[in-house]
Amino acid sequence: MKKFGLIVAGGIAVMVLIAQLGPMIGLAASLLILYLVVKQFLKTESTVGKIGWGIVGFVALMASASNVPAILGVAAAYVLYIVYKKWNEDKMVVKEENDPFANFEKQWAELNRY
């Protein structure tokens, strides 16, 4: 039953991630442009240049704000990461339980502790 829940959560997360892929790319591009504009704004010493970079920065900021739904895509990617870790965690637990040397290693560590 736990695997079924992980499959359902992963499936929903994949659908959301694919649906938000375009806005995620747009958000990344507009934030990159905004970063470059801020760097140029801080380098510029002329008033006209600062006004020009300020206008370009405002446009880039508005482009970034229009791609806010991309945050859902980032959250979906995080959910996929959690599902992947939980899926592999179950395999690790089963592997440790079937290991014939696990008990020996625990007892050996207890003997060496004293």
C-alpha positions in Angstrom: 0.0 0.0 0.0 2.9 2.3 0.7 4.3 1.7 -2.7 0.9 2.6 -4.3 0.9 5.9 -2.4 4.4 6.7 -3.6 3.4 5.9 -7.2 0.4 8.1 -7.0 2.3 11.0 -5.5 5.1 10.6 -8.0 2.7 10.5 -10.9 0.9 13.7 -9.8 4.3 15.3 -9.2 5.5 14.3 -12.7 2.3 15.8 -14.3 2.7 19.0 -12.4 6.4 19.2 -13.3 5.8 18.7 -17.0 2.9 21.3 -17.0 5.2 23.8 -15.3 8.3 23.2 -17.3 7.7 26.2 -19.6 7.2 28.7 -16.8 10.2 27.3 -14.9 12.4 27.9 -17.9 10.9 31.4 -18.3 11.5 32.2 -14.6 15.1 31.0 -14.8 15.8 33.1 -17.9 14.1 36.2 -16.5 15.9 35.9 -13.2 19.2 35.5 -15.0 18.5 38.7 -17.0 17.5 40.5 -13.8 20.7 39.4 -12.2 22.8 40.7 -15.1 20.9 44.0 -15.2 21.4 44.6 -11.5 25.1 44.0 -11.9 25.3 46.5 -14.8 23.1 49.0 -12.9 25.6 48.9 -10.0 28.6 49.4 -12.4 27.1 52.3 -14.3 28.0 55.8 -13.1 25.9 57.9 -15.4 22.3 58.9 -14.5 20.9 58.2 -17.9 22.5 54.7 -17.8 21.1 54.0 -14.4 17.6 55.0 -15.6 17.9 52.8 -18.7 19.1 49.8 -16.6 16.4 50.5 -14.1 13.7 50.3 -16.8 15.2 47.1 -18.2 15.4 45.7 -14.6 11.7 46.6 -14.0 10.7 44.8 -17.2 12.7 41.7 -16.1 11.2 41.9 -12.7 7.7 41.9 -14.1 8.6 39.0 -16.4 9.8 37.1 -13.3 6.6 37.9 -11.5 4.5 36.6 -14.3 6.2 33.2 -14.0 5.5 32.7 -10.3 3.5 29.5 -11.0 6.8 27.9 -11.8 7.2 27.6 -8.0 4.7 24.8 -8.2 7.1 23.0 -10.7 10.0 23.4 -8.2 7.8 22.0 -5.5 6.8 19.1 -7.7 10.5 18.4 -8.4 11.1 18.3 -4.7 8.2 15.9 -4.2 9.7 13.7 -6.9 13.0 13.8 -5.0 11.3 12.8 -1.7 9.4 9.9 -3.5 12.7 8.7 -5.0 14.4 8.7 -1.6 11.5 6.9 0.1 11.3 4.3 -2.7 15.0 3.5 -2.3 14.8 3.6 1.5 12.5 0.6 1.5 15.0 -1.4 -0.6 17.8 -0.5 1.9 15.8 -1.7 4.9 15.0 -5.0 3.2 18.6 -5.5 2.2 19.8 -4.9 5.8 17.3 -7.3 7.2 18.5 -10.1 4.9 22.2 -9.5 5.6 23.5 -12.6 7.6 26.5 -10.6 8.9 24.5 -7.7 10.3 24.1 -9.3 13.7 27.7 -10.4 13.8 28.9 -6.8 13.0 26.7 -5.4 15.7 28.1 -7.8 18.3 31.6 -7.2 17.1 31.2 -3.5 17.5 29.8 -4.0 21.0 32.8 -6.2 22.0 35.3 -3.6 20.6 33.6 -0.8 22.4 34.8 -2.0 25.9 
